[in-house]
Amino acid sequence: MVTLLVFSFILHIIFIHLMIGGSILTLWSQWKGLKDPKYDTFTHEIAKTITVNKSLAIVLGVAPLLSINTDSNSFHDFTYYFKIHTFNYNNFS
């Protein structure tokens, strides 16, 4: 269980770094593209990968969160919290 958690978190961090690095590189090449047009195609190619990296980073970030909370009492705790903290309109009619 811990192996899955560590592996999925490492994959998540890899795609987060690719997303952030791609964004910084796109910003830099866009700035360089103001003087040299060959950087514009480079910028466009990198910018296409950022959305894929962002989606993969989000999807891979969910797996560690789901594998952390696998206790059998977690559903009971959630329903108990939900019952206490909801507003009952029937008391005021």
N, C-alpha and C positions, 0 to 999 in steps of 0.2 A: 504494500500500500504506500509506504513512504517512497519507494523507488518510483512509482507512477507519479507521485506528487512532485518529486525533484525533477524527473525527466520532463514533465509537462511544463513546469515552471521555467526550466532552462530553455525550452523551445519558445515559450512566451517571451522571455527576455531577449532572445535572439531576434525575433521579429519586431519587438519594440525598438531595439537598436537599429535594425534595418530601416524602420519607418523614420526614426529621428534623424539618422545619418542621411537617408535619402532626401529628407526635407531640407536639411542644411546644405547638402550638395546641390539640390535644385535651386535654392536661393542664391548660392554662390555662382552657379553657372548662368542663372538668369541675369545676374548683375554683370558678369563677364560678357554675356550675349548682347549687351547694349553696344559694345564696341566691335565685337567679332561675331558675325551671324552663324558661324559653325557651332557655337555653343547653344544656339536655340534648339537644334535637333537633339543635342545631348540632353538638354533640359527636358524636352518633351518625352524622351525615352525613359528618363529617371522618374518623371512625374507619373507616368503610367503605372509604375510598380508600387508607388506609395499607397494607393488605395488597396491593392492586394495585400501588402504587408500589414496595413492597418486592420483589415478584416481578419487575417490570420492571427494577428496579435490578440485581438479581442476574443476570437473563438478559443484560442489556446489559453487565454487567461481565465476562462470559465472552468476548465477542467481542474485546476488546482483548488479553486473555490468549492467545487462540488465534492472533491475527494477529501477535503478537510472535515466537512460536516456530515459524516456518515453514521453518527451515533443514533441508536434506535429511539432514544427519547427526544430527538430533535424535532420530530413532527408533533409530538405531544406538547413540547415547550412552545412551539409556534402557535398551535391552536389555543393553548391556554393564554398566551399573550394576546392573541387576536380577540378572544372572548372578553378579556378584561378591558382592553383599550378601545373597544368600539362603542360608538354612541348609540343608545337605544332610544328610538323615537317614540316607542309605545308608552314610555313613562310620562310623557307630556300631553297625551291626548285625553 
